[in-house]
């Protein structure tokens, strides 16, 4: 037995860490020893042990996930497809509690699903729509405040983009660019929110529950949201009556009067200083510089031009007076 305490302390810390990691699976197994389920096993085991699980059901689930996503970044799937792989035959829905192991298992196998019950998603029903996506090694334990704020912003923006029942490619690209370049998010958060945006743009959205969340924001944050929503509505070159109608429902939630929409739209279109839209602070490239020689030679004067120059102009300039 060694007399050195430092190695023993490090070993004890490692044992405690392993014990804590295995504790959820151990407790579940203690309560469900007679109905052990391979999929739940994957949800509760540490990621390092997933590859050691030899089970045909898990192998088929992993293969289905890979085949379904293919080479795409996102793929829309139905609740019926999810239930067919996860639940017992004939199950019509999973509660939030029942759907949590599903999301955890997908994550342990390297895939994510949106909406995710752990991040505000609802129960899984047959008629539900989901977006499957490939995750990075980075995992989101608890959503950051930036993530939650971005999720609200995307929900409002998607409501505007979908208001006229046609999501233009320019509108979707504008939203994706804002998500990628503007919002202060981690890579894992961006990937998940991109999948969430895909889901939002194909869902019938509701503004229910947003008022309480928006009330917690500052006046400047609300003005920034109004600015962004108008820019989303105008991303395709025009703002339709249906988009204005949706803005009129959102504006009171942001603390604005509904009729302020028109002055904001006018300011947005004219880039007025009074607009809630912030003007550019750097030069904007309208057209890239060209290497083509733009010089032209001056043509020789014709006889008519010479004659015209010699004709009196009708008055003489007094140089002394000047």
Secondary structure, 3 states (H helix, E strand, C coil): CCCCHHHHHHHHHHHHHHHHHHHHHHHHHHHCHHHCCHHHHHHHCCHHHHCCCCCHHHHHHHHHHHHHHCCCCEEEEEHHHHHHHHCCCCCCEECHHHHHHHHHHHHHCCEEEECCHHHCCCCEECCCEEEEEECCCCCCCCCCHHHHHHHHHHHHHHHHHCCCCCCCHHHHHHHHHHHHHCCCCCHHHHHHHHHHHHHHCCCCCCCCCHHHHHHCCCHHHHHHHHHHHHHHHCCCCCCCHHHHHHHHHHHHHHCCCCCHHHHHHHHHHHCCCCCCCCCCCCCCCCCCCCCCCCCCCCCCCCHHHHHHHHCCCCCCCCCCCC
